[in-house]
């Protein structure tokens, strides 16, 4: 595995322009290089006033991290299926 989960989240956060004072900043000890599209793909949603009372920025960040994890799992599944079919 090229990245641990912490390194993966840190790479996404750095790519998105996060600063070091952000509480979401995770220190993995290694810098990440060679970030590809599937590693940096994120969805963002700007919440208007009435909905912002329910969906805070912190909640949206948590949903985004869950989405990233599931998206990466789907990417790995597709790679495994392709490899499996190629070697049969």
N, C-alpha and C positions, 0 to 999 in steps of 0.2 A: 504494500500500500504506500503510495508516494506521500500521503499526508495523514497525520492523525486528525481526529475530529476537531481538536482545538486549533491545529494549524490551518485546517480548512476554513473554519469560521473566521479566524484571524485574517486569512488571505482575502476572503469575501469582504470583510469589514474594511480592510485597507484599500481594496479596489474601489469600494463605494465611497471612499473619501473620508473615512472616520478619523477622528483625531485622537491623540493619546490620552486626553482628559475624559474621554467618553467611558462611562461605566461598563459598556459592553466590550471594551478592549480586553482581549485575552492575550497573555504572554506565553507563547509556546517555546521560546528559547531559540527557534530557528526562523530564518527569513524564508519566505516562500517565493520561488521564481517559477516562471513558465506557466502562469495561470492561463487556462484555456477557457473557451466560452461556456462550457457546461459547468465549470467551477465558479464562474462569476455571474451566472444567470440569476436574477432576482425579480420579484414582482413587488411593486410599491403601490400604495393606495393613499391618496390624500383625502382625509375624512373631513367633511363639512361640520358645521356647528352642532346640529342636534345629535348626529351620530358620534361625534367626538366625545360626548359624555359617556358613551358605552365602550367605544373602541379607542383606547388611549394609544399613544405612540409606543409605549412599552408592550402593550398587548399585540400591536401590529408587528413589532420586532420579533416577539415570540412566535407568532404565526409564520413570519417570514423564515425563521430558522427551521421550523418544522417543515415548511414547504421545501426549503433547500435540501434538507435531509431526504425527504421522500423523492424529490426530483433526482437526486444523485443515486438513490437506490434503484429507481427506474432505469437510469442510464446504465448502471452496472448490470441490471437484469438483461437489458437489450444486448450489451456486449457479450455476456455469457451465452445467451441464446444464439447469437451470430457465430461465436466461436464453436459452440456445440454442433451447429449445423454444418460448419465448414470442415469439421474433423470427423464427420460420419461417413 
